[in-house]
Amino acid sequence: MRKSGLLLLVVLFLVSCQTGPQLSPEELQAKWRAPLVTSAMNVGICTGVTETAQKIQAGELEGFAAFGELLAAGIMIQAVDEALATAEPAADQAQLLAQMQADVEALRNVVGPWVNKETTSVEVLAVIGDVCADMNATFEQVAEAAADDGLTAEAARQMMDDATRSMEAALEEAK
């Protein structure tokens, strides 16, 4: 009986060492807020760039309005880039951060030349699908890692809703 009790304690200790310390819901939200919001912003920017290119191709957008949408995308890309540059990821987030940085770089490589009139909406539409697919995959990986870490779907949804409201408020103030 003593050996089995000791064995059970050793097993429990080893399992607890492998899983690491459990974070509180607030700590999980703090840990995952920036990666979730940043990767969601990448997806949103990519979707917006795609829609802009489609509108230009359909003749629904041109001139200053088209340039304004491209400029807004460029500003958002810069904001994501700055957020990623100052990010301090936990060890288990480093690979995800690298993926988000690669995603924003790929998006910049599409939008930058387009803003500078080095490419056209036709060329953008030829490549943007793959860029957006990569960004969606990164977002899914971030969401999955956060869930695996213990962040609830409700907490993640609330963080995204809060971020959306904050961005909407900032856009209203800018008008």
N, C-alpha and C positions, 0 to 999 in steps of 0.2 A: 504494500500500500504506500509506503514512503517513497519508493522509487517511482511509482506511477504519478504520485503527486508532484515530485520534483521534476519529472519529465514533462508533465503538463505545464508547470511554471516556465520551464525552458522553452517549450513550444510557444506559449503565449508571449514570452519576451521576444523571441525571434520574429514572430508575426508582427508585433507592435513596432519592432525596429524596421521592418520592411515597409510598413505602411506609413511610418513617420507620424509626426504630431498632427492631430486633427485641428483644422482651423475653424473658428467660429463663423457663423453666417456673415457677420460684418467683415471679418478678415478675408473670407472668400470673395465677397463683393469688391473689396478694395484691391485684391490681387488680380481679379479678372475684368474689372471695369474697363481699363484702358485697352487691353487686347481685344475684347469683344467689340467695343465701340469703334476702335481704329479699323479692325478688319471689316466691320459693317460699313464704315465710311468708304473704304476702298471699293466694296461691292456697289454701294450707291453711286459713287463717282463714275465707276465703269459703266453702270447702267445708264447714267445720264449722258455720258459721252456717246454711247451707242445710240440712244434716242436722238441726240443732236445730229449725229451723222445721218440717221434715217430720215429725220425731218428735212435736212438739207437736200438729200437725194430725192425726196418726194416734192420738193419745191415749197415746203411749208415754212421754211426758215431761210433767211438770207441776210446779207449785209451786216449792219451793226448788231442786229439781234443775234445772229449766228456767232459773231465775234464775241459778244457779251457772254454767251453760254460757254464758249471755249475758255474765255478768260476766267469765268467763275470756276470752271473745272480745274484750271491751272492753280488758282488760289487755294482750292480745297486740297489739291495734291500737295501743295507746299505746306499746308497746315498738317496734313498727315505725316509728311516727311519730317517736319520739325518735331512732332510728337514722338515719332519713332526714334529720332536722334537723341532725345532726352530720356527715353524709356529705360527703366531699370528693372528688367524682367527677373523673375525668380528663375532658379536653375532649370526648372521643368518648362519654362516658357521661352528659353533662348532660341530653340529651333523655330518656334512659331514666330518670334520676332524677326528672325532671318527671312522667313517666308514672306512676312508682311513687307519687309524692306524690298525684297525681290519683286513683289507684286506692284508696289508703288513705283519702283524703277521702270518696270515694264509699261505701266500706264503713262509715266512721264515720257517714255520713248515713243509713245503713240501720240500723245497730246502736244508735246513740245514742237515737233516738226509741223504739226497741223496748225498750231497757232502762228508759227513762223512762215506759213504758206509754202512749206517744203513738201507737203503731201496734201492729198485731197480726202474728202469724205469717202470716196470710193475705196481708196487705199486703207483708210481707217476701218471701214466695215469689213475689209478682207482679213484683218488681223485681230480686231477687238474681241471677237467671240472667244478666241483662245485665252486672251488676257483675262477676260471676265470669268471664264471657266476656272482658271487658276485661282482667282480671287475668291470665288464661291467655295472652292475646295479648301482654301485656307480658312475661311470663315467657319466652315463645317468642322475643321480640325480644331480650331480654337474653341468652338462651342462644345465639342465632344470632350476636349481636355478639361474644360471648366466643369462639365457635368461629372466626369470621372473623378475630379478633385472634390466633388461634393456640392457644387453650386446648383441650386434648384432651377428648374425651368422658369418658375415664377420670378425668382430673383433676377435671372438673366433678362427676362422680358421687362421687368421693372427698370433695370438699368438702361436697356435700350429705349424704353419709353421716355425716361428722364433725359437721356441724351438727345432724343428727337425734339422734345419740348425745349431744351436749352438752345439747340440750333435754330429752331423756329423763332424763338424769342430774339436771338441775336440777329437773325435776318430781318425781323420786324423793326428792330432798333436801327438797323443800317439804312432802312428806307427813308 
